[in-house]
């Protein structure tokens, strides 16, 4: 099964769907991997210790290549700038139709198209998803797979229906997931997700992928120390299979 997964940034698909992408000749198309304006250092890049956003993107491209080697997947890169860089230069958001046309050449040969669900509503995730939906329809796909964006999906922990553990009476993550799916116009409850419980080998692969994204891992809470303190972060991956003609959009 040839999967083509659309990734907003240089880490999203690999972190969110590692078990499904592993070893099957998958292709990951990263939308926002363009160089930032000269001399710019974004707030996020400063938080993660960068002195130059251009240097950081170059570093992240190398990190992504390492992560995809772990998954035996191929990487393809579009040259759109991330939201944090568009804001710095006053650049408008990408035109969805034009972006969908660029994606279509990669999605045309896919057996399955995987897109970010945009849990958390990051603008780049929303753009990547919506352009991907257009591209999937244009290339004759009647179904897409939406992967739950990691680590946004666990902002409030894994739902009890994922883990099978008793729910915390004062914390329920399901409404968070339902809200973001409904906001996107998807008439599907979060709990209809297909749940992948990662095996020991899959967890080891995902930990290695997280480590490969070394410039981002500390801020995302994915260093070995973070994972040792909260190993359940790597226990699951979620995705939804949706027919394009059944989407309430």
Rosetta silent file (secondary structure, phi, psi, omega in degrees, C-alpha in Angstrom):
SEQUENCE: XXXXXXXXXXXXXXXXXXXXXXXXXXXXXXXXXXXXXXXXXXXXXXXXXXXXXXXXXXXXXXXXXXXXXXXXXXXXXXXXXXXXXXXXXXXXXXXXXXXXXXXXXXXXXXXXXXXXXXXXXXXXXXXXXXXXXXXXXXXXXXXXXXXXXXXXXXXXXXXXXXXXXXXXXXXXXXXXXXXXXXXXXXXXXXXXXXXXXXXXXXXXXXXXXXXXXXXXXXXXXXXXXXXXXXXXXXXXXXXXXXXXXXXXX
SCORE:     score description
SCORE:     0.000 S_00000001
   1 L     0.000  112.305 -177.900    0.000    0.000    0.000 S_00000001
   2 L   -84.756  107.822  178.699    1.725    3.184   -1.209 S_00000001
   3 E   -93.333  132.641  166.648    0.983    5.943    1.298 S_00000001
   4 E  -115.176  116.668 -177.163    1.597    9.577    0.449 S_00000001
   5 E  -108.664  129.332  175.438    1.366   11.647    3.618 S_00000001
   6 E   -88.924  129.333  179.894    1.127   15.427    3.590 S_00000001
   7 E  -119.493  129.884  178.105    3.066   17.056    6.422 S_00000001
   8 L   -64.587  -52.867 -175.059    2.655   20.719    7.290 S_00000001
   9 L  -118.401  177.567 -178.810    6.117   21.048    8.855 S_00000001
  10 L   -79.475   67.177  174.629    9.381   19.145    8.998 S_00000001
  11 L   166.837  -21.904 -168.005    8.231   16.609   11.611 S_00000001
  12 H   -60.318  -54.229 -176.426    4.416   16.436   11.677 S_00000001
  13 H   -65.587  -42.947 -177.959    3.670   13.322    9.641 S_00000001
  14 H   -63.581  -38.532  179.500    6.614   11.331   10.972 S_00000001
  15 H   -75.796  -28.526 -172.749    5.711   12.103   14.593 S_00000001
  16 H   -91.519  -27.571 -172.591    1.976   11.558   14.098 S_00000001
  17 L  -137.022   37.426 -174.634    1.860    8.426   11.931 S_00000001
  18 H   -58.755  -40.990 -175.522    5.218    6.703   12.368 S_00000001
  19 H   -66.090  -36.268 -178.628    3.772    3.211   12.741 S_00000001
  20 H   -79.524  -28.765 -179.438    1.760    3.452    9.515 S_00000001
  21 H   -83.208  -19.596 -170.690    4.556    5.053    7.495 S_00000001
  22 L   -65.928  122.186  165.674    7.262    2.632    8.649 S_00000001
  23 L    74.105    7.584 -176.875    8.767    0.310    6.092 S_00000001
  24 L  -110.442   18.015 -179.145    6.094    0.529    3.420 S_00000001
  25 L    70.191   30.779 -178.678    7.749    2.794    0.895 S_00000001
  26 L   -70.608  155.682  173.876    5.752    5.804    2.045 S_00000001
  27 E  -119.542  132.186  177.604    6.346    9.300    0.721 S_00000001
  28 E  -111.039  120.513  179.488    6.064   12.352    2.972 S_00000001
  29 E  -102.762  108.640 -179.488    5.344   15.662    1.233 S_00000001
  30 E   -92.658  124.862 -173.812    6.272   18.562    3.507 S_00000001
  31 L   -80.656  -49.335 -171.033    4.502   21.780    2.539 S_00000001
  32 E  -103.002   80.613  178.695    6.204   24.440    4.673 S_00000001
  33 L  -129.402   16.296  179.893    9.923   23.946    4.239 S_00000001
  34 L   -74.146  154.789 -179.604   10.824   27.166    2.421 S_00000001
  35 L   -69.737  141.679  177.992   13.639   29.414    3.603 S_00000001
  36 L   -76.483  172.630  177.477   12.661   32.339    5.837 S_00000001
  37 L   -60.540  149.534  178.869   13.494   35.992    5.069 S_00000001
  38 L   -58.304  135.669  174.660   17.170   36.918    5.299 S_00000001
  39 L    77.926    0.256 -176.635   18.300   37.930    8.766 S_00000001
  40 L   -87.494  141.830  170.082   15.055   36.867   10.444 S_00000001
  41 L  -131.846  112.346 -176.805   14.878   34.904   13.704 S_00000001
  42 L   -74.727  164.356  178.052   11.344   33.968   14.728 S_00000001
  43 H   -59.555  -47.090 -179.646   10.134   33.742   18.306 S_00000001
  44 H   -60.577  -41.901 -179.717    9.784   29.944   18.091 S_00000001
  45 H   -65.696  -36.848  176.503   13.271   29.609   16.669 S_00000001
  46 H   -65.880  -40.412  178.232   14.665   31.785   19.456 S_00000001
  47 H   -59.790  -35.644 -178.771   12.810   29.658   22.033 S_00000001
  48 L   -92.495   15.167  169.587   14.473   26.581   20.555 S_00000001
  49 L    89.033   12.148 -177.636   17.925   28.168   20.704 S_00000001
  50 L   -85.290  144.897  173.161   18.412   29.297   17.107 S_00000001
  51 L   -99.911  -13.976 -178.814   20.403   32.378   16.151 S_00000001
  52 L  -147.278  125.955  177.720   19.236   32.257   12.519 S_00000001
  53 H   -67.754  -34.225  178.391   15.931   30.972   11.143 S_00000001
  54 H   -63.968  -43.475  177.493   17.581   30.204    7.805 S_00000001
  55 H   -64.653  -36.656 -178.742   20.200   28.068    9.520 S_00000001
  56 H   -66.325  -40.436  178.189   17.497   26.385   11.587 S_00000001
  57 H   -63.508  -40.622  176.944   15.497   25.376    8.502 S_00000001
  58 H   -60.614  -42.613  177.577   18.647   23.910    6.972 S_00000001
  59 H   -63.945  -42.106 -178.204   19.227   21.976   10.191 S_00000001
  60 H   -68.278  -32.179  174.983   15.615   20.792   10.280 S_00000001
  61 H   -62.496  -40.864  177.267   15.806   19.519    6.707 S_00000001
  62 H   -66.622  -39.307  177.068   18.746   17.332    7.750 S_00000001
  63 H   -61.241  -43.556 -178.707   16.803   16.175   10.822 S_00000001
  64 H   -63.430  -41.433  178.026   13.826   15.259    8.655 S_00000001
  65 H   -59.466  -40.586  178.435   16.017   13.254    6.298 S_00000001
  66 H   -65.370  -44.118 -179.616   17.340   11.290    9.276 S_00000001
  67 H   -62.810  -41.893 -178.766   13.842   10.665   10.650 S_00000001
  68 H   -70.057  -29.828  173.968   12.531    9.464    7.294 S_00000001
  69 H   -62.815  -38.702  178.030   15.486    7.091    6.928 S_00000001
  70 H   -60.614  -36.496 -178.222   14.409    5.484   10.206 S_00000001
  71 L   -90.083    0.028 -175.714   10.939    4.978    8.711 S_00000001
  72 L    54.564   39.819  179.442   12.307    3.898    5.294 S_00000001
  73 L  -113.005  159.321  177.422   10.199    6.686    3.787 S_00000001
  74 E   -98.911  148.627  177.119   10.960    9.219    1.079 S_00000001
  75 E  -112.447  137.885  173.550   10.781   12.967    1.582 S_00000001
  76 E  -129.431  143.504 -168.409    9.510   15.543   -0.895 S_00000001
  77 E  -132.616  124.576  170.912    9.565   19.256   -0.101 S_00000001
  78 L   -90.400  164.401 -170.580    7.519   22.219   -1.250 S_00000001
  79 E  -107.305   24.118  176.143    8.950   25.683   -0.774 S_00000001
  80 L   -68.989  146.917  175.500    6.152   27.417    1.116 S_00000001
  81 L   -88.475  143.995  175.434    7.192   29.463    4.146 S_00000001
  82 L   -61.789  159.687  179.075    5.821   28.681    7.591 S_00000001
  83 H   -55.397  -39.645 -177.867    3.310   31.067    9.173 S_00000001
  84 H   -64.383  -24.072  178.223    5.988   32.368   11.542 S_00000001
  85 H   -93.213  -32.653  176.159    8.054   33.459    8.531 S_00000001
  86 H   -62.322  -41.306 -179.377    5.143   34.744    6.422 S_00000001
  87 H   -61.387  -37.225 -177.454    4.180   37.093    9.230 S_00000001
  88 H   -66.773  -31.822 -175.289    7.702   38.525    9.353 S_00000001
  89 H  -104.588    0.300 -176.885    7.686   39.425    5.661 S_00000001
  90 L    69.840   21.701 -178.472    4.018   40.351    5.296 S_00000001
  91 L   -76.128  135.982  179.012    3.577   37.459    2.885 S_00000001
  92 L   -71.244  165.995  175.510   -0.035   36.358    2.270 S_00000001
  93 L   -66.890  151.455  179.747   -1.247   32.843    2.947 S_00000001
  94 L   -60.523  146.799  173.564   -0.714   30.387    0.092 S_00000001
  95 L   -72.475  121.753 -173.802   -3.443   30.126   -2.509 S_00000001
  96 H   -62.517  -40.317 -178.939   -5.174   26.800   -1.781 S_00000001
  97 H   -63.796  -44.051  179.662   -5.943   26.038   -5.412 S_00000001
  98 H   -66.247  -40.912  179.856   -2.376   26.618   -6.548 S_00000001
  99 H   -65.980  -39.435  177.592   -0.990   24.645   -3.618 S_00000001
 100 H   -61.206  -37.813  177.968   -3.391   21.776   -4.324 S_00000001
 101 H   -62.937  -37.399  178.679   -2.111   21.700   -7.895 S_00000001
 102 H   -70.068  -36.252  179.078    1.460   21.302   -6.660 S_00000001
 103 H   -69.209  -31.949 -170.049    0.418   18.504   -4.299 S_00000001
 104 H   -57.642  -34.659 -178.289   -1.527   16.670   -6.988 S_00000001
 105 H   -63.064  -27.526  179.048    1.574   15.373   -8.774 S_00000001
 106 H   -87.386  -33.313 -175.957    2.524   13.476   -5.613 S_00000001
 107 H   -80.801  -20.020 -174.111   -0.971   12.306   -4.656 S_00000001
 108 L   -58.281  -37.265 -175.676   -1.906   10.998   -8.097 S_00000001
 109 L   -94.170    4.457 -175.210    0.018    7.743   -7.666 S_00000001
 110 L   -77.353  140.911  168.249   -0.915    7.170   -4.015 S_00000001
 111 L   -78.607  -37.071  175.932   -2.912    4.176   -2.871 S_00000001
 112 E  -133.310  138.797  175.372   -3.730    6.119    0.307 S_00000001
 113 E  -107.171  122.544  178.712   -3.594    9.851    0.985 S_00000001
 114 E  -110.743  131.047 -177.133   -2.836   10.822    4.585 S_00000001
 115 E  -129.953  153.388  174.149   -3.471   14.394    5.729 S_00000001
 116 E   -68.007  138.763  174.456   -3.191   16.234    9.053 S_00000001
 117 L   -73.569  -16.451 -177.302   -6.502   16.518   10.884 S_00000001
 118 L    66.705   38.426  169.991   -5.275   19.915   12.141 S_00000001
 119 L   -62.267  125.957 -175.852   -5.985   19.132   15.782 S_00000001
 120 L   101.814  -15.633  174.229   -4.974   22.362   17.518 S_00000001
 121 L    60.992   30.470  172.723   -5.881   24.531   14.478 S_00000001
 122 L   -60.729  132.306 -174.373   -2.329   25.597   13.663 S_00000001
 123 H   -58.315  -35.497  179.216   -2.789   27.677   10.488 S_00000001
 124 H   -68.825  -35.659  177.312   -0.169   25.736    8.543 S_00000001
 125 H   -66.271  -40.771  179.350   -1.816   22.428    9.450 S_00000001
 126 H   -63.581  -44.954  179.312   -5.199   23.766    8.336 S_00000001
 127 H   -63.026  -45.828  179.924   -3.770   24.962    4.997 S_00000001
 128 H   -60.718  -42.431  179.073   -1.944   21.668    4.393 S_00000001
 129 H   -64.573  -49.964 -174.027   -5.101   19.690    5.164 S_00000001
 130 H   -68.461  -38.058  174.777   -7.463   21.791    3.067 S_00000001
 131 H   -67.000  -37.130  178.095   -5.132   21.936    0.061 S_00000001
 132 H   -64.330  -37.885  176.889   -4.592   18.197    0.444 S_00000001
 133 H   -62.637  -42.252  178.021   -8.327   17.556    0.378 S_00000001
 134 H   -63.884  -43.931 -179.112   -8.602   19.493   -2.880 S_00000001
 135 H   -65.088  -39.736  178.907   -5.644   17.657   -4.367 S_00000001
 136 H   -62.321  -44.589  178.916   -7.026   14.268   -3.304 S_00000001
 137 H   -63.917  -41.269 -177.535  -10.378   15.007   -4.946 S_00000001
 138 H   -67.269  -24.998 -178.492   -8.694   16.304   -8.100 S_00000001
 139 L  -100.626   14.992  170.543   -6.623   13.134   -8.446 S_00000001
 140 L    86.404   12.373  177.609   -9.601   10.784   -8.149 S_00000001
 141 L   -82.849  132.772  178.197   -9.350    9.684   -4.526 S_00000001
 142 L  -101.430   -1.467  179.859  -12.698    9.037   -2.876 S_00000001
 143 E  -143.758  145.727  171.982  -11.227    8.519    0.612 S_00000001
 144 E  -130.064  162.705  174.015   -8.529   10.144    2.709 S_00000001
 145 E  -113.645  125.377  176.172   -6.959    9.303    6.038 S_00000001
 146 E  -100.734  120.101  178.249   -6.697   12.090    8.609 S_00000001
 147 E   -93.824  145.652 -179.951   -3.956   11.530   11.158 S_00000001
 148 L   -76.544  117.575 -173.928   -4.197   13.019   14.652 S_00000001
 149 L   -62.174  121.362 -179.406   -1.543   15.719   14.891 S_00000001
 150 L  -106.360  133.813   10.073    1.067   14.773   17.498 S_00000001
 151 L   -95.637    9.395  179.605    1.746   16.094   20.083 S_00000001
 152 H   -55.828  -35.945 -176.091   -1.308   18.414   19.859 S_00000001
 153 H   -60.010  -24.456 -179.050   -3.580   15.373   20.152 S_00000001
 154 H  -107.585   25.944  175.238   -2.340   14.773   23.709 S_00000001
 155 L   -52.881  -35.177  179.142   -2.644   18.346   24.988 S_00000001
 156 L  -119.490   23.434  177.625   -5.074   16.906   27.547 S_00000001
 157 L    86.754  168.597  176.300   -3.844   13.324   27.482 S_00000001
 158 L   -72.576  138.483  176.254   -5.108   10.260   25.653 S_00000001
 159 L   -62.066  154.150  179.718   -8.880    9.741   25.936 S_00000001
 160 H   -61.676  -32.211 -179.489  -10.058    6.913   28.172 S_00000001
 161 H   -72.786  -13.287  173.052  -11.579    5.138   25.160 S_00000001
 162 H   -84.677  -47.789 -173.053   -8.079    4.970   23.659 S_00000001
 163 H   -83.759  -26.302 -173.104   -6.239    3.693   26.727 S_00000001
 164 L    77.324    3.795  178.292   -8.975    1.603   28.315 S_00000001
 165 L   -88.301  157.561  176.617   -8.003    3.142   31.656 S_00000001
 166 L   -59.018  139.806 -179.190  -10.511    4.805   34.014 S_00000001
 167 L   -74.376  146.799  171.644  -11.155    8.416   33.060 S_00000001
 168 E   -73.177  124.447 -177.001  -10.012   11.265   35.287 S_00000001
 169 L   -64.040  -15.148 -178.027  -13.236   12.854   36.590 S_00000001
 170 L  -115.094   13.534  177.534  -11.685   16.319   36.189 S_00000001
 171 E  -152.107  119.489 -179.555  -10.016   15.944   32.801 S_00000001
 172 L  -135.701  114.268 -175.061  -11.628   14.756   29.578 S_00000001
 173 L   -84.577  -15.972 -176.561   -9.798   15.168   26.282 S_00000001
 174 H   -58.415  -42.774  178.003  -12.570   13.895   24.001 S_00000001
 175 H   -59.495  -33.331  176.834  -14.374   17.279   23.746 S_00000001
 176 H   -60.913  -46.590 -179.819  -11.082   18.842   22.628 S_00000001
 177 H   -69.403  -42.802  178.422  -10.787   16.368   19.768 S_00000001
 178 H   -58.961  -42.106 -178.803  -14.482   16.581   18.855 S_00000001
 179 H   -58.751  -45.932 -174.864  -14.267   20.379   18.727 S_00000001
 180 H   -73.375  -32.617  174.522  -11.392   20.409   16.253 S_00000001
 181 H   -68.466  -42.407  179.155  -12.931   17.798   13.969 S_00000001
 182 H   -66.914  -37.633  179.636  -16.249   19.671   13.963 S_00000001
 183 H   -62.497  -27.740  178.941  -14.501   23.006   13.363 S_00000001
 184 L   -84.162   -7.101 -179.267  -13.026   21.516   10.209 S_00000001
 185 L    88.477   16.626  179.791  -16.471   20.445    9.008 S_00000001
 186 L   -93.433  115.274 -177.992  -15.935   16.727    9.542 S_00000001
 187 L   -84.056   66.986 -177.558  -19.151   15.088   10.695 S_00000001
 188 L  -146.420  128.861  176.828  -17.372   12.370   12.625 S_00000001
 189 L   -70.024  147.861 -179.467  -16.987   11.854   16.387 S_00000001
 190 H   -56.769  -36.810 -173.159  -13.422   11.616   17.661 S_00000001
 191 H   -73.175   -0.948  172.724  -14.036    8.192   19.165 S_00000001
 192 H   -83.419    3.061 -179.502  -14.546    6.676   15.709 S_00000001
 193 L   -60.644  147.474  166.303  -10.776    6.906   15.232 S_00000001
 194 E   -81.762  131.049 -174.601   -8.778    3.833   14.372 S_00000001
 195 E  -108.730  123.844  173.240   -6.348    3.352   17.236 S_00000001
 196 E  -101.971  116.415  172.197   -2.864    1.956   16.733 S_00000001
 197 E   -90.094  116.287 -172.703   -1.317    0.704   19.955 S_00000001
 198 L   -70.227  134.376  173.912    2.397    0.819   19.287 S_00000001
 199 L   -73.757  173.349  178.593    4.396   -2.356   19.795 S_00000001
 200 H   -58.072  -44.330  179.810    7.756   -2.256   21.552 S_00000001
 201 H   -64.710  -42.028  179.102    9.543   -2.047   18.188 S_00000001
 202 H   -65.170  -37.371  176.325    7.218    0.689   16.960 S_00000001
 203 H   -64.331  -41.218  178.781    7.748    2.644   20.169 S_00000001
 204 H   -63.081  -40.983  176.818   11.504    2.349   19.741 S_00000001
 205 H   -62.353  -44.296 -177.810   11.195    3.623   16.180 S_00000001
 206 H   -67.597  -37.044  175.190    9.049    6.547   17.286 S_00000001
 207 H   -62.931  -38.693  178.273   11.470    7.414   20.073 S_00000001
 208 H   -68.238  -38.272  175.933   14.281    7.390   17.498 S_00000001
 209 H   -62.746  -45.421  178.650   12.243    9.629   15.187 S_00000001
 210 H   -59.297  -41.780  179.864   11.595   12.041   18.062 S_00000001
 211 H   -67.339  -31.334  179.312   15.306   12.113   18.854 S_00000001
 212 H   -63.342  -33.674  177.791   16.122   12.810   15.202 S_00000001
 213 L   -85.919   59.835 -168.728   14.168   16.058   15.459 S_00000001
 214 H   -66.016  -28.793 -179.139   16.651   17.204   18.083 S_00000001
 215 H   -75.072  -19.485 -176.610   16.130   20.956   17.577 S_00000001
 216 H  -106.096  -24.035 -171.860   12.392   20.617   18.247 S_00000001
 217 H   -56.735  -43.556 -178.875   12.201   17.781   20.775 S_00000001
 218 H   -61.621  -44.019 -178.801   12.846   19.808   23.966 S_00000001
 219 H   -70.608  -26.187  179.201   10.126   22.381   23.205 S_00000001
 220 H   -89.354   -1.915 -179.063    7.702   19.635   22.172 S_00000001
 221 L    71.494   36.562 -174.463    8.345   17.603   25.323 S_00000001
 222 L  -123.898   19.562  174.618    9.820   14.687   23.372 S_00000001
 223 L   -72.226  164.336  175.833   13.364   14.339   24.689 S_00000001
 224 H   -53.749  -37.603  178.353   14.380   10.990   26.229 S_00000001
 225 H   -63.778  -45.102  176.882   13.925   12.604   29.651 S_00000001
 226 H   -59.183  -45.081 -176.215   10.382   13.724   28.851 S_00000001
 227 H   -70.207  -29.954  175.920    9.492   10.296   27.492 S_00000001
 228 H   -67.225  -36.668  179.856   10.973    8.531   30.511 S_00000001
 229 H   -76.449  -28.754 -178.287    8.746   10.625   32.783 S_00000001
 230 L  -138.745   71.633 -175.484    5.655   10.126   30.605 S_00000001
 231 H   -64.352  -20.143 -178.690    6.124    6.995   28.473 S_00000001
 232 H   -64.685  -16.004  177.147    2.408    6.883   27.581 S_00000001
 233 H   -54.710  -34.291 -175.257    3.040    9.674   25.055 S_00000001
 234 H   -98.026   11.948 -174.102    4.318    7.032   22.636 S_00000001
 235 L   -76.691  -29.202 -168.872    1.672    4.402   23.299 S_00000001
 236 E  -140.005  157.763  165.246   -0.821    5.291   20.556 S_00000001
 237 E  -136.446  142.572 -176.140   -1.455    6.891   17.191 S_00000001
 238 E  -120.916  145.767  171.411   -4.933    7.805   15.942 S_00000001
 239 E  -153.639  159.582 -179.110   -6.389    8.309   12.503 S_00000001
 240 E  -123.321  132.260  172.897   -9.762    8.617   10.796 S_00000001
 241 E   -96.091  124.269 -175.661  -10.729    7.232    7.383 S_00000001
 242 E  -131.868  135.245  173.306  -13.189    9.566    5.694 S_00000001
 243 E   -80.691  136.248 -178.026  -14.947    9.464    2.350 S_00000001
 244 H   -62.659  -35.332 -177.592  -14.702   12.769    0.543 S_00000001
 245 H   -77.927   -5.353 -179.869  -18.351   12.674   -0.490 S_00000001
 246 H  -105.167    1.976 -177.551  -19.453   12.224    3.135 S_00000001
 247 L   -81.214  132.316  179.911  -17.636   15.235    4.559 S_00000001
 248 L   -85.479   76.310 -176.526  -19.840   18.027    5.867 S_00000001
 249 L  -122.113    0.000    0.000  -17.823   20.848    4.312 S_00000001
